[in-house]
Amino acid sequence: MPSEITLENGITTIKIKHGTTKVDRNSPVPAGEETPTGKVIDGTHENDLNQTITRTIVVTNPDGTKQTITQEAKIYRDATYDNVTGEVTYGEWSTAKWDAYTPENIPGYTVSESIVPAVEVKNGQKDETVNITYTANEQIGIISYQDKAGNEIGTTPLSGKTGETVAVNPEIPAGWQLVPGQKIPKTVTATTEGIPTVIVKVEHKTVVVTPATPATDIPTGKVPGDPSKNYPTMEQLTVTPTRTINVKYPSGKEESIPQEVAFTRTAIFDEVTGEIKYTEWLPQGTSQWAGYQPTTVTGYVPSQKIVPAMTVNPETPNETVDITYDKIPEPQEGQEIISYQDANGQVIHTQMVTGEEDGDVSFKPEVLTNWQPTGELPHSVKITGGTTVIVIEPVTTTIQEHKTVKRTIVEHLPSGDKQTVQTVVLTGTGTKNLVTGEVTDVKWDHGKFAAFTPATVPGYTTNMRIVPEMDVTSASGDSTVEINYIPNEQTGFIIYRDENGNEITRTVLQGKTGEAVAINPVLPAGWELVPGQSIPATVMATPDGISDVVVLIKHQMITVKPGEKAPTGKVPGNPSTTYEKMESLTKEVTRTITIKLPDEQRQVITQTVKFTRTATFDAVTGKVTYSGWQVDGSNEWPAYPAPEINGYTASQTSFLAEMIIPSDENQNITIEYTKNNQPVEPAKPVTPITPDQPTTPTEPAQPVTPTQPAQPTEPSVPAVPTNNGDKQVIG
């Protein structure tokens, strides 16, 4: 069927063109199919009209397991083929999208890509694979060296990655030593919240000095645990109270008998405080000066019948006892000497009895106080002019002694100290010599301190679970047991959440029960605090732990103005990606008026409206957004009148003022001048000539087939203005 018929002077012209067939993407042309003219259709097959482009995300978890996420984007286009030639014309490819993918946030690990961004899939995009891995975070902790009261003396840092086994190698502070009996782990595992604190109990290291310690081993100079101090001078560790008995015999011989009791003690040097403590003085053997009975010398009596035993102590002063002998008078006629002697023949006392020689005389015995005869005491004596001996001995008595032994238990409770005193009274039974004062053969009974269970305080651990039962004997001394309540290590978190409540990350809070733990937020890179929130400066560690502190954060936004440098390189909040490239922040829309003057000179008038905008970069995603365009100065091209030139007419006499918006295009206008026509004098009319016979008109020529007009070019899409209002032309 003709598409067009033209009738001209009896000639019919029929214009025809190649037919075409549209091919839908859902109905592609099979390979090898031909046009009605027998031409093979070159295209429009399945692969020419449809593409499936795949992004494969492979996530390798910390435990080595893998997860694969497949994202498919399908794009298409339609086509038209020429029914004569088989040539194919294609339409534009559609676009599709790979959605953004956010990997799971696994505490204690850093993901290689915090987000796989959404991508607009266009023709030319290749299949791609994104590998996401998790790197164990570096974790830190400490070995905390604590005294019996729970005070931290020093620390040794621990470091390792999440899941690693970290060796525990204590480095005891100078002047301190390990408390015996505690179990210190050889290793500790770094967790997602950090490395648990290893508490090592330490106590003051001491140096024990005895009287036998060489002088070179006695501490002097600076104290190891506090080098700002020097050790004081040690006091003496031995003292020897001495009693010297000087005996002068009748023969002129002199004898000196020293009696010594040695007391010693031990000095204990504290390597932290520098203090020196001393133990109690202890006797080296007996604590008595022994009793002394002077030697018997016939015919003489000592000035002191006996030097009694005496218990001494370290404060007892030295003393001297002098013993001399006096001659016993010879009995005369009618006299008898009564000599009171001990079992060793030592004369204790003498008594003179007089009477008729060889006669029996009654007398009253003079037995000294605290002495008693060993046999029957005579009340008469025969006067022989000699000596009668009566053997006597010291009187003894049974006595009881009492000793009180105390054990003081001090509970250093968090609320204050509490004392419990346990008391045992021992009884000893012995024999006392009333002459010398010596007590011998003392037999003591026994007792016990009951077991004691310290009070339980939540959030604290005692250094002793129980104070055990203990036997008490005469050798036992007073003692003190100190129970310390050590605050437990508590943990909590600062949780950083975005404005939608999603957890971004967290940091560990650590402290001991009862402590105020400082809140020092460490924001993740690329984020900033949401203004207006109240973040506590401290939070209290309770027996149940440390309450979590929630901190709201938002993406940090970086605003760039014209002339300022845009951020580039890796994005702080996602180092696996880089910042988008910034587009221009300035734009000029120009109207250029070119005036072509009659003398062939040119005059150019330029009218420019300037616009600016700002760019805002997201420090987490790396994406950039732009503000709306703002006019910088006047927002119009001013009206312009073309210059008037005498004898010439301008092609356009004026241009109206025009309000400009950012989407307007530049304009180029040319003004040309045409010379005005001059008036001509009319010619005088002439007589008309008679026309000739008309000729037959010639056959018109065949019209030329017009050429196909050129395909107009696709106009460029103007930039979309942002809230610029309607364009105005000002007249």
C-alpha positions as MATLAB code, in Angstrom:
seq = 'MPSEITLENGITTIKIKHGTTKVDRNSPVPAGEETPTGKVIDGTHENDLNQTITRTIVVTNPDGTKQTITQEAKIYRDATYDNVTGEVTYGEWSTAKWDAYTPENIPGYTVSESIVPAVEVKNGQKDETVNITYTANEQIGIISYQDKAGNEIGTTPLSGKTGETVAVNPEIPAGWQLVPGQKIPKTVTATTEGIPTVIVKVEHKTVVVTPATPATDIPTGKVPGDPSKNYPTMEQLTVTPTRTINVKYPSGKEESIPQEVAFTRTAIFDEVTGEIKYTEWLPQGTSQWAGYQPTTVTGYVPSQKIVPAMTVNPETPNETVDITYDKIPEPQEGQEIISYQDANGQVIHTQMVTGEEDGDVSFKPEVLTNWQPTGELPHSVKITGGTTVIVIEPVTTTIQEHKTVKRTIVEHLPSGDKQTVQTVVLTGTGTKNLVTGEVTDVKWDHGKFAAFTPATVPGYTTNMRIVPEMDVTSASGDSTVEINYIPNEQTGFIIYRDENGNEITRTVLQGKTGEAVAINPVLPAGWELVPGQSIPATVMATPDGISDVVVLIKHQMITVKPGEKAPTGKVPGNPSTTYEKMESLTKEVTRTITIKLPDEQRQVITQTVKFTRTATFDAVTGKVTYSGWQVDGSNEWPAYPAPEINGYTASQTSFLAEMIIPSDENQNITIEYTKNNQPVEPAKPVTPITPDQPTTPTEPAQPVTPTQPAQPTEPSVPAVPTNNGDKQVIG';
ca = [
       0.000    0.000    0.000;
       1.521    3.315   -0.960;
       2.202    5.518    1.960;
       2.003    8.678   -0.143;
       0.517    9.519   -3.643;
       1.320   12.731   -5.432;
      -0.623   13.855   -8.552;
       1.245   16.458  -10.550;
       0.518   17.270  -14.209;
      -0.811   13.793  -14.712;
       2.229   12.040  -13.201;
       1.725    9.867  -10.092;
       4.648    9.609   -7.701;
       4.534    6.882   -4.986;
       7.040    7.279   -2.125;
       7.966    4.101   -0.203;
      10.429    3.187    2.628;
      11.810    0.050    4.296;
       9.493   -1.609    6.717;
      10.735   -2.432   10.249;
       9.793   -4.949   12.947;
      10.036   -4.249   16.675;
      11.394   -7.064   18.831;
      10.390   -7.234   22.519;
      12.947   -8.503   25.046;
      10.568  -11.262   26.023;
      10.320  -12.505   22.403;
      13.874  -12.567   21.051;
      14.547  -13.684   17.464;
      15.987  -17.208   17.148;
      19.452  -17.424   15.641;
      19.466  -17.711   11.810;
      16.003  -16.231   11.244;
      15.644  -14.209    8.000;
      13.733  -11.151    6.794;
      11.037  -11.407    4.092;
      13.754  -10.461    1.615;
      15.906  -13.409    2.713;
      18.422  -11.434    4.720;
      19.654  -12.949    7.965;
      18.598  -10.835   10.925;
      21.873   -9.771   12.474;
      20.970   -9.704   16.226;
      17.921   -9.385   18.508;
      18.730  -12.788   20.020;
      18.319  -13.652   23.721;
      21.824  -12.552   24.707;
      21.473   -9.354   22.690;
      18.376   -8.247   24.611;
      18.841   -9.643   28.131;
      21.732   -9.767   30.618;
      22.003  -11.235   34.130;
      24.924   -9.671   36.015;
      25.863  -11.280   39.336;
      27.603  -10.030   42.479;
      28.717  -12.853   44.786;
      29.471  -11.915   48.411;
      31.537  -14.548   50.249;
      31.653  -14.045   54.029;
      34.337  -15.986   55.917;
      33.404  -16.069   59.622;
      35.983  -16.096   62.460;
      35.399  -19.840   62.933;
      36.279  -20.515   59.297;
      32.751  -21.208   58.095;
      31.681  -19.495   54.896;
      28.433  -17.890   53.825;
      27.671  -17.006   50.208;
      25.181  -14.301   49.229;
      24.309  -14.129   45.514;
      22.830  -10.908   44.104;
      21.499  -10.982   40.523;
      20.674   -7.878   38.483;
      18.695   -8.356   35.247;
      18.867   -5.637   32.569;
      17.278   -5.598   29.129;
      16.661   -3.628   25.945;
      14.327   -3.785   22.950;
      15.332   -3.723   19.273;
      14.036   -3.047   15.760;
      15.269   -4.772   12.614;
      14.998   -3.648    8.965;
      12.692   -5.982    6.998;
      14.753   -5.421    3.840;
      18.372   -5.426    5.016;
      18.124   -7.292    8.299;
      20.049   -4.549   10.074;
      19.219   -4.128   13.749;
      18.735   -0.959   15.767;
      18.804   -1.326   19.573;
      17.139    0.754   22.259;
      18.805    1.837   25.495;
      19.665   -0.766   28.090;
      17.594   -0.626   31.278;
      19.336   -0.483   34.667;
      18.979   -2.631   37.781;
      20.403   -2.599   41.292;
      22.505   -4.694   43.605;
      21.182   -3.930   47.106;
      23.521   -2.822   49.862;
      24.659   -5.630   52.166;
      25.683   -5.152   55.781;
      27.765   -8.007   57.273;
      27.000   -9.195   60.798;
      28.767   -7.243   63.545;
      30.691   -9.896   65.532;
      31.989   -8.511   68.839;
      35.759   -8.723   69.164;
      36.361   -8.742   65.416;
      36.691   -6.110   62.706;
      34.982   -6.852   59.432;
      36.933   -6.087   56.267;
      33.902   -4.324   54.766;
      31.426   -2.718   57.151;
      28.983   -2.355   54.266;
      28.917   -3.520   50.668;
      27.294   -0.503   49.021;
      24.314   -0.610   46.707;
      25.321   -0.409   43.046;
      23.291    0.703   40.048;
      23.966   -1.998   37.487;
      24.328   -0.715   33.936;
      25.389   -2.216   30.656;
      29.097   -2.965   30.776;
      29.062   -3.962   34.448;
      30.964   -7.209   34.961;
      30.199  -10.030   37.362;
      32.142   -9.493   40.562;
      32.979  -11.270   43.793;
      33.344   -9.486   47.150;
      35.263  -11.368   49.845;
      34.491  -10.344   53.427;
      36.689  -11.538   56.255;
      36.895  -10.882   59.988;
      40.119   -9.840   61.696;
      40.482  -10.522   65.415;
      40.736   -7.251   67.327;
      43.704   -6.467   69.523;
      42.550   -6.892   73.125;
      44.251   -5.629   76.255;
      44.174   -6.483   79.926;
      46.419   -6.393   82.956;
      47.961   -8.461   85.687;
      46.859   -6.528   88.776;
      49.103   -6.870   91.815;
      46.990   -6.293   94.921;
      47.770   -6.241   98.616;
      45.657   -7.980  101.242;
      43.295   -4.973  101.406;
      42.673   -5.120   97.644;
      44.719   -2.015   96.854;
      46.405   -2.178   93.476;
      50.170   -1.941   93.844;
      51.172   -2.214   90.196;
      50.208   -3.785   86.895;
      51.723   -5.673   84.000;
      50.011   -5.177   80.619;
      48.549   -8.122   78.734;
      47.789   -8.017   75.028;
      46.532  -10.431   72.414;
      43.919  -10.864   69.745;
      40.370  -12.062   70.321;
      40.375  -15.821   70.908;
      44.143  -16.026   71.508;
      45.683  -17.658   74.568;
      47.798  -15.044   76.359;
      50.673  -16.112   78.626;
      50.551  -14.806   82.203;
      54.063  -13.981   83.421;
      53.873  -11.977   86.661;
      56.556   -9.333   87.232;
      56.323   -8.674   90.955;
      56.904   -5.006   91.950;
      60.171   -4.313   93.801;
      59.919   -4.940   97.518;
      56.918   -7.261   97.177;
      56.495  -11.015   97.020;
      53.744  -13.470   96.110;
      51.274  -14.452   98.808;
      51.876  -18.199   99.129;
      49.163  -20.704   98.335;
      47.361  -18.771   95.594;
      46.691  -20.247   92.173;
      47.874  -18.045   89.322;
      46.786  -19.138   85.827;
      49.565  -19.741   83.325;
      47.405  -18.436   80.487;
      44.210  -16.475   79.947;
      42.036  -16.244   76.834;
      41.384  -12.890   75.146;
      37.602  -12.514   74.874;
      35.449  -10.215   72.779;
      35.223   -7.842   75.748;
      38.972   -7.773   76.371;
      41.446   -9.816   78.404;
      40.115  -10.608   81.889;
      42.144   -9.031   84.682;
      44.426  -11.527   86.430;
      44.630  -10.660   90.126;
      47.878  -11.626   91.826;
      48.026  -11.242   95.587;
      51.272   -9.785   96.877;
      52.588   -8.932  100.298;
      55.487   -6.929  101.624;
      58.748   -8.748  101.126;
      60.741   -8.948  104.326;
      64.312   -9.725  105.313;
      64.787  -11.564  108.615;
      67.963  -10.711  110.511;
      69.099  -12.818  113.492;
      72.071  -12.324  115.801;
      73.930  -14.808  113.605;
      73.331  -12.870  110.364;
      76.588  -11.537  108.849;
      76.837   -7.763  108.829;
      77.086   -7.791  105.025;
      73.598   -9.342  104.813;
      71.887   -6.708  106.954;
      69.846   -4.318  104.741;
      71.069   -0.735  104.545;
      70.604    2.173  102.163;
      67.544    2.681   99.949;
      64.354    0.707  100.459;
      63.581   -1.360   97.281;
      59.836   -0.677   97.371;
      60.268    3.040   98.065;
      63.671    4.318   96.935;
      62.871    7.730   98.450;
      63.457    6.162  101.887;
      66.530    4.725  103.613;
      66.509    1.898  106.142;
      66.927    3.078  109.794;
      69.771    1.753  111.960;
      68.993   -1.609  113.493;
      68.873   -1.896  117.281;
      70.738   -4.659  119.184;
      69.401   -8.179  118.927;
      71.053   -9.683  122.055;
      71.078   -8.667  125.756;
      72.638  -10.590  128.675;
      71.567   -9.627  132.209;
      74.384  -10.843  134.498;
      74.647  -11.503  138.251;
      78.223  -11.762  139.502;
      78.795  -13.584  142.820;
      82.152  -12.671  144.380;
      83.269  -15.134  147.097;
      86.148  -14.379  149.481;
      87.241  -17.530  151.343;
      88.923  -17.597  154.814;
      92.153  -18.687  153.135;
      92.277  -15.437  151.216;
      91.294  -17.054  147.949;
      88.778  -15.117  145.891;
      86.381  -16.518  143.312;
      84.057  -14.714  140.897;
      81.017  -16.655  139.669;
      79.164  -15.001  136.764;
      75.517  -16.001  136.149;
      74.223  -14.970  132.723;
      70.874  -15.280  131.002;
      71.059  -14.546  127.272;
      68.018  -13.045  125.499;
      67.839  -12.722  121.726;
      65.341  -11.366  119.234;
      64.957  -11.129  115.483;
      64.690   -7.995  113.309;
      62.317   -8.044  110.349;
      63.043   -5.472  107.618;
      60.065   -4.426  105.474;
      61.226   -3.881  101.855;
      58.230   -1.660  101.072;
      57.985    0.708  104.059;
      61.558    0.385  105.290;
      60.281   -0.221  108.814;
      62.058   -2.621  111.153;
      59.947   -4.753  113.457;
      61.374   -6.796  116.290;
      60.177  -10.073  117.722;
      59.772  -10.655  121.462;
      62.896  -11.260  123.473;
      63.382  -14.993  124.062;
      65.749  -16.547  126.609;
      68.377  -18.854  125.245;
      67.780  -21.612  127.773;
      66.592  -20.799  131.319;
      65.334  -17.353  132.193;
      66.670  -17.544  135.765;
      69.818  -16.820  137.577;
      70.292  -20.101  139.406;
      70.281  -20.263  143.175;
      73.792  -20.365  144.709;
      74.823  -21.959  147.989;
      78.276  -20.992  149.236;
      80.822  -23.742  149.767;
      80.985  -25.145  153.328;
      84.193  -24.226  155.160;
      84.656  -25.959  158.476;
      84.634  -23.547  161.350;
      83.246  -20.707  159.250;
      79.823  -19.485  158.306;
      79.137  -17.578  155.029;
      77.749  -14.029  155.158;
      74.868  -15.173  152.955;
      73.603  -18.643  153.497;
      72.101  -18.875  149.992;
      71.764  -16.627  146.959;
      68.216  -17.419  145.785;
      67.278  -18.151  142.194;
      65.854  -15.163  140.396;
      63.772  -14.879  137.223;
      65.100  -12.108  135.002;
      63.998  -10.300  131.849;
      65.819   -8.232  129.232;
      65.331   -5.084  131.326;
      66.811   -6.623  134.517;
      69.954   -4.664  135.468;
      73.234   -6.402  136.193;
      73.965   -6.957  139.886;
      76.804   -8.085  142.153;
      76.616  -10.267  145.317;
      79.663  -10.367  147.706;
      80.022  -13.357  150.061;
      82.552  -13.519  152.923;
      83.124  -16.094  155.697;
      83.018  -15.441  159.465;
      84.758  -17.777  161.907;
      82.411  -19.815  164.088;
      83.368  -19.278  167.748;
      84.722  -22.405  169.520;
      82.296  -23.716  172.081;
      83.439  -23.248  175.703;
      82.794  -25.487  178.651;
      79.062  -25.692  179.244;
      78.216  -24.713  175.630;
      76.787  -26.610  172.669;
      76.468  -25.238  169.107;
      73.342  -26.258  167.186;
      74.235  -26.178  163.452;
      71.271  -26.123  161.037;
      72.534  -27.530  157.726;
      70.976  -28.497  154.414;
      71.388  -31.868  152.780;
      74.689  -30.753  151.292;
      76.166  -29.867  154.707;
      75.857  -26.161  154.032;
      75.419  -24.296  157.340;
      72.212  -22.352  157.147;
      72.042  -21.118  160.750;
      73.753  -21.652  164.146;
      72.319  -21.500  167.660;
      74.309  -21.474  170.995;
      72.881  -23.527  173.893;
      74.506  -23.370  177.354;
      74.168  -25.619  180.380;
      75.877  -28.041  182.709;
      78.524  -30.031  180.920;
      77.409  -33.532  180.041;
      73.947  -32.619  181.131;
      70.796  -32.560  178.925;
      69.511  -29.047  178.439;
      66.164  -28.139  176.933;
      66.134  -25.485  174.199;
      63.832  -23.978  171.648;
      64.987  -24.839  168.059;
      65.524  -21.819  165.781;
      64.413  -23.100  162.395;
      64.478  -20.243  159.903;
      61.322  -19.200  158.093;
      60.503  -21.325  155.016;
      62.751  -24.104  156.243;
      61.733  -27.362  157.922;
      63.583  -30.236  159.537;
      64.010  -33.357  157.459;
      63.380  -35.497  160.537;
      62.059  -35.129  164.100;
      63.140  -31.875  165.641;
      64.917  -32.252  169.064;
      63.972  -29.987  171.939;
      66.923  -30.922  174.237;
      70.606  -31.379  173.710;
      73.486  -32.807  175.704;
      76.178  -30.240  176.471;
      79.446  -31.687  175.213;
      81.322  -28.551  174.276;
      80.825  -29.517  170.604;
      78.379  -29.113  167.662;
      75.034  -30.784  167.140;
      73.778  -30.827  163.485;
      70.099  -30.566  162.547;
      69.407  -31.183  158.817;
      66.791  -28.881  157.337;
      65.277  -28.381  153.903;
      63.317  -25.639  152.114;
      59.556  -25.728  152.484;
      57.664  -26.321  149.171;
      54.048  -25.749  148.262;
      51.766  -26.659  145.369;
      50.597  -23.648  143.398;
      48.445  -22.948  140.332;
      49.344  -20.470  137.612;
      47.005  -19.093  134.968;
      47.757  -17.942  131.458;
      45.311  -16.148  129.160;
      45.835  -16.637  125.412;
      43.888  -14.452  122.978;
      43.191  -14.705  119.249;
      41.868  -11.452  117.791;
      40.028  -11.766  114.481;
      39.757   -8.458  112.631;
      37.266   -8.327  109.743;
      38.118   -5.358  107.516;
      34.561   -5.002  106.236;
      33.789   -2.446  103.493;
      31.637   -0.663  106.111;
      34.399   -0.620  108.728;
      36.471   -2.916  110.933;
      34.880   -5.467  113.251;
      36.832   -7.329  115.956;
      36.083  -10.702  117.454;
      38.291  -11.750  120.397;
      38.583  -15.440  121.251;
      40.002  -16.173  124.726;
      41.360  -19.386  126.278;
      42.502  -19.468  129.940;
      45.074  -22.210  130.689;
      45.843  -23.523  134.195;
      49.257  -24.889  135.232;
      49.965  -26.821  138.503;
      53.539  -26.839  139.917;
      55.760  -26.850  143.026;
      57.218  -23.655  144.503;
      60.371  -23.562  146.656;
      59.573  -20.953  149.300;
      63.261  -20.284  149.930;
      64.472  -19.777  146.371;
      61.101  -18.883  144.871;
      61.650  -21.400  142.091;
      58.585  -23.093  140.598;
      59.185  -26.497  139.136;
      57.286  -29.385  137.556;
      54.489  -27.211  136.152;
      51.881  -29.190  134.223;
      49.551  -27.143  131.955;
      46.182  -28.083  130.549;
      45.107  -27.435  126.933;
      42.407  -25.446  125.152;
      41.056  -24.591  121.676;
      40.070  -21.609  119.608;
      36.820  -22.380  117.784;
      36.625  -22.125  114.002;
      35.338  -18.763  112.732;
      33.456  -18.040  109.487;
      33.793  -14.460  108.166;
      30.691  -12.507  107.192;
      29.664  -12.685  103.523;
      29.492   -9.346  101.686;
      28.117   -9.387   98.084;
      30.637   -8.136   95.547;
      33.642   -8.926   97.743;
      35.905  -11.945   98.267;
      37.668  -12.636  101.565;
      41.291  -13.673  101.750;
      40.215  -16.502  104.096;
      37.103  -18.593  103.640;
      37.296  -19.759  107.270;
      39.578  -19.199  110.253;
      40.296  -22.788  111.321;
      40.009  -24.306  114.767;
      43.348  -24.131  116.644;
      44.826  -25.934  119.662;
      46.083  -23.687  122.465;
      48.995  -24.797  124.728;
      51.266  -23.104  127.219;
      53.635  -22.386  124.350;
      50.934  -20.450  122.472;
      51.040  -16.682  122.392;
      48.485  -14.047  121.534;
      47.787  -13.759  117.828;
      45.844  -11.615  115.382;
      44.104  -12.845  112.244;
      43.205  -10.192  109.678;
      40.419  -10.894  107.207;
      40.426   -8.621  104.200;
      37.470   -8.063  101.911;
      38.775   -7.723   98.391;
      36.406   -5.969   95.976;
      35.571   -8.167   93.001;
      36.394   -7.072   89.478;
      33.188   -5.957   87.755;
      32.564   -5.329   84.065;
      30.104   -3.427   81.905;
      30.037   -1.718   78.526;
      29.709    1.591   76.796;
      27.348    0.677   73.947;
      27.387    2.964   70.929;
      24.066    3.016   69.076;
      22.959    4.915   66.015;
      19.814    7.001   65.926;
      17.788    3.914   64.927;
      18.961    2.002   67.994;
      21.358   -0.290   66.085;
      24.499   -1.203   68.006;
      27.585   -0.003   66.157;
      30.284   -1.100   68.622;
      31.029   -1.245   72.340;
      33.939   -0.659   74.713;
      34.588   -2.408   78.018;
      34.137   -0.808   81.441;
      36.108   -2.336   84.302;
      36.261   -1.543   87.978;
      36.049   -3.028   91.432;
      32.932   -3.225   93.572;
      32.222    0.155   95.121;
      34.459    2.082   92.729;
      33.304    4.989   90.597;
      34.280    3.989   87.052;
      35.072    6.873   84.686;
      33.050    7.045   81.469;
      35.388    8.050   78.657;
      33.632    7.341   75.345;
      35.926    6.385   72.473;
      33.810    6.969   69.396;
      34.277    4.703   66.375;
      35.987    6.371   63.434;
      33.651    8.401   61.267;
      31.009    8.856   63.964;
      30.145   11.710   66.319;
      27.954   12.212   69.371;
      24.282   12.983   68.921;
      23.983   16.418   70.564;
      21.791   17.046   73.574;
      22.240   13.680   75.292;
      23.409   13.409   78.893;
      26.360   11.054   79.335;
      27.345   10.380   82.974;
      30.918   11.176   83.990;
      31.101    8.048   86.163;
      29.076    4.958   86.960;
      29.283    2.921   90.146;
      30.487   -0.678   90.099;
      27.931   -2.630   92.137;
      28.026   -6.221   93.405;
      25.924   -7.128   90.352;
      28.314   -5.532   87.843;
      28.603   -2.202   86.041;
      25.463   -0.893   84.376;
      25.775   -0.488   80.605;
      26.014    3.111   79.380;
      24.322    3.789   76.037;
      25.867    6.545   73.905;
      23.984    7.744   70.830;
      26.139    8.483   67.803;
      25.533    9.549   64.241;
      27.481    9.663   60.997;
      30.035   12.449   61.017;
      29.263   14.820   58.153;
      31.959   16.971   56.517;
      30.684   20.084   54.721;
      32.845   21.474   51.904;
      32.328   24.970   50.537;
      33.495   26.279   47.136;
      37.253   26.653   47.159;
      37.742   24.151   50.001;
      39.449   20.796   49.613;
      37.235   17.733   49.587;
      38.124   14.629   51.653;
      39.685   11.853   49.621;
      41.066    8.376   50.165;
      39.783    5.813   52.636;
      36.619    6.542   54.547;
      37.298    6.554   58.355;
      34.120    4.644   59.167;
      34.692    2.069   56.414;
      38.361    1.871   55.346;
      37.452   -0.692   52.691;
      35.873    2.042   50.572;
      36.919    5.507   49.417;
      35.163    8.846   49.301;
      33.117    9.623   46.197;
      34.603   12.202   43.858;
      33.174   15.650   44.386;
      31.443   17.418   41.516;
      31.785   21.146   40.858;
      30.383   23.452   43.517;
      30.133   26.471   41.174;
      28.124   27.076   38.017;
      27.805   30.020   35.616;
      24.987   30.624   33.112;
      26.070   33.150   30.456;
      24.337   35.139   27.732;
      26.868   36.277   25.128;
      25.681   39.065   22.780;
      27.907   39.538   19.725;
      27.353   42.773   17.794;
      28.568   42.758   14.182;
      29.047   46.430   13.306;
      28.755   47.733    9.752;
      32.486   48.355    9.612;
      32.992   44.597   10.246;
      34.192   45.170   13.800;
      32.695   43.047   16.581;
      31.566   43.989   20.038;
      30.905   41.234   22.655;
      28.749   41.769   25.724;
      28.855   39.003   28.358;
      26.116   38.669   30.976;
      26.786   36.013   33.686;
      24.744   34.735   36.625;
      26.788   32.743   39.174;
      25.519   29.909   41.387;
      27.239   28.039   44.249;
      26.421   25.057   46.443;
      28.027   22.989   49.229;
      28.937   19.292   49.339;
      28.410   17.148   52.434;
      30.510   13.971   52.824;
      29.424   11.082   55.028;
      32.477    9.851   57.000;
      30.886    6.387   57.388;
      29.564    5.609   53.887;
      31.854    7.931   51.895;
      28.899    9.217   49.882;
      28.450   12.885   49.039;
      25.259   14.934   48.831;
      24.826   18.462   47.582;
      22.841   21.442   48.721;
      20.605   23.359   46.339;
      22.183   25.943   44.076;
      22.280   29.442   45.542;
      22.694   32.560   43.425;
      25.915   34.462   44.044;
      25.020   38.093   43.332;
      22.311   39.062   40.817;
      20.071   36.319   39.475;
      19.201   37.923   36.128;
      20.600   38.851   32.778;
      19.879   42.582   32.536;
      17.934   44.083   29.643;
      20.097   45.154   26.745;
      19.205   47.622   23.937;
      21.088   47.243   20.650;
      23.125   50.346   19.740;
      21.474   52.601   17.140;
      23.622   53.282   14.023;
      22.455   55.931   11.608;
      21.490   54.457    8.253;
      21.353   50.890    9.553;
      18.764   48.651   11.104;
      19.684   46.102   13.828;
      18.471   42.533   13.441;
      17.155   42.743   17.029;
      16.729   46.082   18.711;
      16.691   44.961   22.385;
      16.714   42.042   24.819;
      14.527   41.852   27.878;
      15.909   41.248   31.343;
      15.634   37.552   32.149;
      15.530   35.761   35.524;
      17.989   32.838   35.436;
      17.758   29.455   37.203;
      20.589   26.880   37.413;
      19.052   24.630   34.776;
      19.173   27.349   32.102;
      21.619   26.915   29.226;
      24.128   29.442   27.968;
      22.865   31.635   25.134;
      24.770   33.069   22.174;
      23.043   35.927   20.329;
      24.332   37.791   17.282;
      23.119   41.256   16.280;
      23.722   42.231   12.656;
      23.068   45.549   10.954;
      21.434   45.951    7.533;
      21.898   49.162    5.520;
      18.690   51.047    4.984;
      17.429   51.484    1.299;
      17.715   55.119   -0.114;
      14.563   56.521   -1.938;
      14.848   56.531   -5.845;
      13.384   59.300   -8.145;
      10.523   57.709  -10.181;
      11.102   57.457  -14.008;
       8.879   59.261  -16.490;
       6.258   56.841  -17.924;
       6.687   55.635  -21.533;
       4.198   54.527  -24.096;
       3.466   50.808  -23.735;
       4.480   48.406  -26.514;
       2.017   46.009  -28.000;
       2.893   42.494  -26.752;
       3.900   39.663  -29.056;
       1.839   36.492  -29.645;
       2.388   34.295  -26.510;
       4.476   31.184  -26.912;
       3.530   27.679  -25.837;
       4.802   26.991  -22.339;
       7.551   24.486  -21.941;
       6.981   21.118  -20.238;
       7.810   21.485  -16.545;
      10.800   19.553  -15.332;
      10.342   16.410  -13.240;
      10.512   17.469   -9.586;
      13.531   16.291   -7.685;
      12.905   13.800   -4.889;
      13.579   15.650   -1.625;
      16.385   14.362    0.530;
      15.634   12.673    3.828;
      15.993   15.272    6.580;
      18.787   14.587    9.066;
      17.873   12.917   12.365;
      17.693   15.685   14.965;
      20.201   15.361   17.775;
      18.979   14.319   21.207;
      18.765   17.448   23.353;
      20.843   17.259   26.497;
      18.884   16.850   29.708;
      19.133   20.033   31.738;
      20.243   19.759   35.367;
      17.306   19.538   37.745;
      17.127   22.709   39.758;
      16.624   22.498   43.508;
      13.801   24.657   44.810;
      14.503   27.500   42.359;
      10.916   28.461   41.610;
       9.572   29.365   38.182;
      11.689   31.087   35.613;
      10.685   34.653   34.873;
      11.283   36.933   31.940;
      11.267   40.570   32.898;
       9.942   42.949   30.231;
];
